[in-house]
C-alpha cells in the first residue's frame, strides 16, 4: 500500500497541477507562446534544443529604453491627433481673452502665464512618456522571461498532467511493491518542491505582468487628460499672440522693409558677431531699442546702493516695471536662476564633442513636437530669422555684453527690435529635427533646440545660469 507520505505528496502534486494550469489558462492571452506549448508528452531531449535556441544575449537596457521611448512617442503623436477642443471650450477661451484689459502689459503678462502653464504641461507629458517607456521595458522583460522558460515550464506541466491523469502504477501506487512505494515517496518528495517553486515563480511573474499593465493603463488615462489640457493651452496662446500682434503692430511697410534689409545683412554676415554688429547699426528699430536699453542700463549703474537695493527688492517681489526696456537684473546676477527655454532632454553640453572633431560651443536639447520656446531672460531681440546653417535663429541681447542665441525652431513669434520679458513665448519647435551644423551629429529625429551664451562675442558655458534641475521660474520675469 502507498505510504502516508506518498499520499500527501500526491495531493500536493495534484494541487500544484491544478494551480499551474489555472494560471496558464488565466493568462493565455498575455503569454500566448507559453500557453500554446505542446503538452502531449514531448521528451526532455526534444525540449532542450528549443530552450537552447531561445537563449539570446541580454539586450542593452539603454538601447531598449530608447526604442521603447520612440515607440511610446509615436503612439502619443497619434493620440494627439485625435484630441479636439469642443466648440464650447473654444468659445470659453475666446471669452477669457475678450475679458482681458486690452493693454500691452496685461496681454504680455497673460502670454507669460500661458507659456508657463504650457511648459509645465509639456514637462508632465515628458515625464509620463518616460514612465510609460519604463513600464513597457519592464513588461517586455517579464514576457521575455516567460518566453525563454516556455520549454521547461511546458515540459514540467506536461509531465505533471500525465502523472495526475494516469499515474504509472509500478512506480507510484503499486500495492504489491513496497520498494516502489518508498521510491514513489522519495521521488515526489524531491520533485514536488521544485515544481511548486517553479509554479510560484510563474504566478509571481504573471502577477507582476498584470500590475505593470494596470499601471500603464492608469498612466495613459492620466496622460490623455494632460494632453487635452496642453491642446487647450496651445489654443489660448494662439489667441493671445493674435491679440498681442494687434496691439504692437507698427507700420506694415516699415516692418517689411526692415525684414528685407535684415535678410540682406544676414546673407552678407560671416559670423554671429558680424550679424549682431550690422543689425545694431543698420536696422533702425534694433538700433533705437539697443540705444535705449544701454541708456537704461547706464542709469541703473548710477543708482545709489539704497536705490539699487529698492529696485532689486521690487523685482524680487515679482512685480518689476511692466514697461521696462532693459533687463530687471544685471545678467551676471542671474546665475542658477534661469529656466531652460523648452521642456526637453539635454543631449549635449558646452565643451562636449560635437561629432565633427570639435567641441560644442553651446548646449542642445531634444524636445517633443510643437514645444513652446520661451525667453530665458529679459532681453532685446537683436535678430529673428534664418542664418546660415543655424536655421531659424533668435539672438537676445541680455545686457552687460551677453547675448543668448537660440536656433532650431520652426515657427517664430518674435520680431527684432522688440524687448521681451523672461518667460515670454518666442517660438515653437517643429515636428522633427531641423538639419543644421549644430545638430547633424545627433542620433535623434526629435526636434532639437540649440542654445549658446556669448560674452563680448565669445561663447561661454551657460550651465552656471540654469536652475539646479533646469526647472523653476526665472527670478527676473514679470
Secondary structure, DSSP 8 states (H G I E B T S, - for coil): ---HHHHHHHHHHHHHHHHHHHHHHHTTTT-HHHHTS--S---HHHHHHHHHHH------HHHHHHHHHHHHHHHHHHHHHT----HHHHHHHHHHHHTS--SHHHHHHHHHHHHHHHHHHHHHHHHHHHHHHHHHHHHHHHHHHHHHTHHHHHHHHHHHHHHHHS--TTTTT-TT-HHHHHHHHHHHHHHHHHHHHHHHHHHHHHHHHHHHHHHHHHHHHHHHHHHHHHHHHHHHHHHHHHHHHHHH---HHHHHHHHHHHHHHHHH--SHHHHHHHHHHH-HHHHHHHHHHHHHHHHHHTS-HHHHHHHHHHHHTT---TT-SS-SS-GGGGTTTB--SSSEEEEE-TTSB-SSSSB-SSEEEEE-TT-EEE-SS-EEEEEEEE-GGG-EEEEEEEETTEEEEEEEESEE---TT-EE-BT-EEEE--SS----TTTTT-S--S-EEEEEEEETTEEE--GGGB-TTS-S--TTB-
